[in-house]
Amino acid sequence: MDPLTMTDLERKEFSSSTIPPPKEQVPDSERVLSTLNLSSHSPVAWSTGLCDCCDDFSSCCLTCWCPCVTFGRIAEIVDRGSTSCGVSGMLYTLILCVSGCSCFYSCFYRSKLRGQYFLEESPCTDCCIHCCCEECALCQEYRQLKSQGFDMSIGWHGNMERQKRIAALPPTLQRSMKRG
């Protein structure tokens, strides 16, 4: 029986059966996102400005020479691992080569990123930013995800594993001072 389509009586009978209720499990993605401060729904400022590309010189160089890699990494994190960096990067490159308008594809991910982290839409609309300043927009999104605690080079699943390892570490005890 599907719990979503059951009547109230069927739910009562189903819940009183001998099968113990499943333990509530929080998915890893939700555990990571709950550690971030996402309780406020009013728009917040980006961690860096649109033209602060050189604040992270390595991502600036990566974006200038291989924007498909930068975009792929952003898309993998924003999609929470449902698409890989490689697939997103190749699709970005294909759209760029065929139409020259990969900015319309990447602006969709900027909108998704803003929605996930309640970021303000500034200095103008997402599509306008990506059409006029594609590389700057990708760099800003990359820096934003890094400031949220993601290691962009290891992707979504690598970040989830890293989060598990950090959560599993025992707390460190401080040693008391000894008298000499």
C-alpha positions in Angstrom: 0.0 0.0 0.0 1.2 3.5 -0.8 1.0 5.6 2.4 0.2 8.7 0.3 -3.0 7.2 -1.2 -4.4 5.5 1.9 -7.5 6.5 3.7 -7.3 7.5 7.4 -8.6 4.1 8.5 -6.1 2.3 6.3 -3.3 4.4 7.7 -4.4 3.6 11.3 -4.5 -0.2 10.5 -1.2 0.0 8.7 0.5 1.8 11.5 -0.8 -0.6 14.2 0.4 -3.6 12.3 3.3 -5.7 13.6 5.8 -4.0 11.3 7.8 -1.4 13.4 7.8 2.1 12.0 10.9 3.0 10.0 13.5 5.1 11.8 13.6 8.6 10.6 16.7 9.1 8.6 18.0 12.4 7.4 19.7 12.3 4.0 23.3 13.3 3.9 22.5 16.2 1.6 20.0 17.6 4.1 22.4 17.1 7.0 25.0 19.2 5.2 22.5 21.9 4.2 21.1 22.0 7.8 24.6 23.0 9.0 24.4 26.0 6.8 22.4 29.0 8.1 19.4 28.8 5.8 16.7 29.8 8.3 16.3 33.4 7.0 14.2 33.7 3.8 15.0 37.4 3.1 17.6 37.8 0.3 21.2 38.0 1.5 24.2 39.5 -0.3 26.6 37.4 -2.2 29.8 36.6 -0.4 31.8 38.5 -3.0 31.0 41.0 -5.7 30.5 40.2 -9.4 33.8 41.7 -10.4 35.9 40.3 -7.6 37.2 37.6 -9.9 40.8 37.9 -8.8 39.9 37.3 -5.1 40.3 33.6 -6.0 42.9 33.6 -8.7 42.9 29.9 -9.4 39.1 29.8 -10.1 39.5 33.0 -12.2 42.1 31.3 -14.4 40.1 28.0 -14.6 37.0 30.0 -15.7 38.9 32.0 -18.3 40.5 29.0 -19.9 37.9 26.3 -19.2 34.5 27.8 -18.3 33.0 24.4 -19.0 34.8 22.9 -16.0 33.8 25.7 -13.7 30.2 25.4 -14.9 30.3 21.7 -14.5 31.5 21.9 -10.9 28.9 24.5 -10.1 26.1 22.5 -11.7 27.1 19.3 -9.8 26.9 21.1 -6.4 23.7 23.0 -7.2 22.0 19.8 -8.5 23.2 18.0 -5.3 25.0 15.3 -7.3 22.2 14.3 -9.6 24.3 15.4 -12.5 28.0 15.0 -12.8 30.5 17.7 -13.5 31.5 16.0 -16.7 28.0 15.7 -18.1 27.1 19.3 -17.2 30.4 20.6 -18.6 30.0 18.7 -21.9 26.5 20.0 -22.3 27.6 23.5 -21.6 30.4 23.1 -24.2 28.0 21.6 -26.8 25.5 24.5 -26.3 28.4 27.0 -26.6 29.7 25.4 -29.8 26.3 24.9 -31.5 24.6 28.2 -30.6 27.1 30.4 -28.8 24.5 31.0 -26.1 25.6 28.8 -23.2 24.8 31.9 -21.0 21.1 31.0 -21.1 21.9 27.5 -19.8 24.2 28.8 -17.1 21.8 31.5 -16.0 19.3 28.8 -15.0 21.9 27.5 -12.5 22.5 30.9 -11.1 18.8 31.2 -10.4 18.8 27.8 -8.8 21.8 28.7 -6.7 20.2 32.0 -5.6 17.0 30.0 -4.6 19.0 27.5 -2.6 20.9 30.1 -0.6 18.4 33.0 -0.7 20.8 35.3 -2.5 19.7 38.6 -3.8 19.3 39.1 -7.6 21.9 41.8 -8.1 23.2 43.9 -9.8 20.6 42.9 -12.4 18.7 39.7 -13.5 20.5 36.4 -13.8 20.2 36.2 -17.6 21.5 39.7 -18.0 24.5 39.0 -15.8 25.3 35.7 -17.7 24.8 37.3 -21.1 27.0 40.3 -20.4 29.5 38.9 -17.9 29.5 35.1 -18.2 33.0 34.5 -16.8 32.5 37.0 -13.9 29.1 35.3 -13.1 30.7 31.8 -13.1 33.5 33.0 -10.9 31.1 34.6 -8.4 29.0 31.5 -8.2 32.1 29.3 -7.7 33.4 31.6 -4.9 29.9 31.6 -3.3 29.8 27.8 -3.1 33.4 27.7 -1.7 32.3 30.2 0.9 29.4 27.9 1.8 32.0 25.3 2.7 32.2 23.2 -0.5 35.5 22.0 -1.9 34.6 22.4 -5.6 37.3 20.1 -6.9 35.8 17.0 -5.2 32.2 17.4 -6.3 29.0 16.8 -4.4 29.6 13.2 -3.4 33.1 14.0 -2.2 31.8 16.8 -0.1 29.2 14.5 1.4 31.9 12.0 2.3 34.1 14.7 3.7 31.1 15.9 5.8 30.6 12.4 7.2 34.3 12.1 8.2 34.2 15.4 9.9 31.0 14.5 11.8 32.5 11.1 12.8 35.6 12.6 14.3 35.6 12.4 18.1 35.7 15.7 20.0 39.2 16.7 21.1 39.8 17.0 24.8 41.9 19.8 26.2 44.6 18.8 28.5 44.6 20.4 31.9 47.6 22.2 33.1 50.0 20.2 35.3 51.8 21.6 38.3 55.5 21.3 38.1 
